[in-house]
Amino acid sequence: MNSTSTSMALTDEQRQKIEENKKKALEKLASRNKRALNQDDELTATSNSNNKKAKWTRFYEYDLSTMENTKGGFIVDEATEEKINRFKDQATKIEPNYLLSFDPLDMPKCKECQSMDVDNNFIQVFNISVCHACKEKYPDKYSLITKTEAREDYLLTDPELKDKELLPHWSKPNPRKSTWNNMMLYVREMVEEYAFKKWGGPEGLDAEYERRETQKKEKKDKKFKEKLADLRRRTMTSSRERQRQEGPHRHEFGDPEEDEDGNTIQVCTTCNMVIESEEF
């Protein structure tokens, strides 16, 4: 059986289409190779620039004679301590910023006696207009208390005491030691007002104080009982271990003695055990 193969001739339009597709493919390949070469050039240039920057790093020269050794703040000499005190005095210094007026009606007056001899610090820090005489006259209102007193006596937390919008405070240098943190002072009236609002009046504050004291005492008693039980357990263990090591107890009786009833007895010198004995 003979097989014949026939081939169809391509038309001019088909040949033209094939040439166009081939030309487009070659252009795409050339464009791709060009982009790859550009990327390699950019990487090479970046590497060279980085190497150049690393090579030509600027050198900073320090004058060691002007440096001051603070010894980490733990060992402070007199000169450094004086600088710290001067800085703290400037940081805690308060100057009045309210506008003074020649008209007495516009001047701030004491809320208690209407005197114009008001304390500038109280106006500046606490926004309270009170004179020096009324501060001494009403210590239950205008006396200053420390942060520790406000926390322990009125059961306030550190975040509440650090919030100046909630409870304004006056920062002053610590009188015990100048290198310690500044002392925070509060007006007793403002602290009491906030504490009574928080705990529901003085009765609520007293109840909360009693509850905390009871809870503290219960924890202390529980801890003491746990320590006592642990001590007894260790004592019993050591006693049993000592008995186990020594073996069973052997009585060692002393010489016979006569008691009040005329009986002859013998007493163990170790455990004080008493037995009656007869002599023959």
Residue pairs with C-beta under 8 A, 6 or more apart in sequence:
68 80
70 76
70 80
73 179
76 84
76 179
81 178
81 179
84 178
84 179
85 173
85 178
88 173
88 178
88 182
89 173
91 171
91 182
92 171
92 172
92 173
92 182
94 120
94 121
94 124
94 125
94 170
95 124
96 120
96 123
96 124
97 124
98 108
98 123
98 124
100 107
101 107
104 116
107 116
108 116
108 118
108 123
108 129
109 115
109 116
109 118
109 129
110 116
110 117
110 118
110 129
110 130
110 131
110 134
111 128
111 129
111 130
112 130
112 131
112 134
112 137
112 138
113 131
113 133
113 134
115 131
115 133
115 134
117 131
117 132
117 133
118 129
118 130
118 131
119 130
119 131
119 132
119 135
121 170
122 128
122 129
122 130
122 135
122 142
122 187
123 129
125 168
125 169
125 170
126 168
126 170
126 187
126 190
127 168
128 142
128 187
130 142
134 142
135 142
135 143
139 188
140 188
140 189
141 187
141 188
141 189
142 187
142 188
142 189
143 187
143 188
144 170
144 185
144 186
144 187
144 188
145 153
145 185
145 186
145 187
145 188
145 191
146 183
146 184
146 185
146 186
147 161
147 169
147 183
147 184
147 186
150 156
150 161
150 167
150 186
150 191
151 157
151 158
151 161
154 191
154 192
154 194
154 195
154 205
155 195
155 199
155 205
155 208
155 209
155 212
156 167
156 191
156 194
156 195
156 198
160 166
160 167
160 194
161 167
161 169
161 184
161 186
166 194
167 186
167 190
167 191
167 194
168 186
168 187
168 190
169 184
169 185
169 186
170 184
170 185
170 186
171 182
171 183
171 184
171 185
172 182
172 183
172 185
173 182
173 183
174 180
174 181
174 182
174 183
175 183
195 205
196 202
196 204
196 205
199 205
199 207
199 208
243 249
249 270
249 271
251 268
251 270
251 271
251 273
252 268
252 269
252 270
253 266
253 267
253 268
253 269
253 275
254 266
254 267
254 268
254 269
255 266
256 264
256 265
256 266
256 277
256 279
257 264
257 265
257 266
257 267
258 264
258 265
259 265
263 276
264 276
264 277
264 278
264 279
265 274
265 275
265 276
265 277
266 274
266 275
266 276
266 277
267 273
267 274
268 274
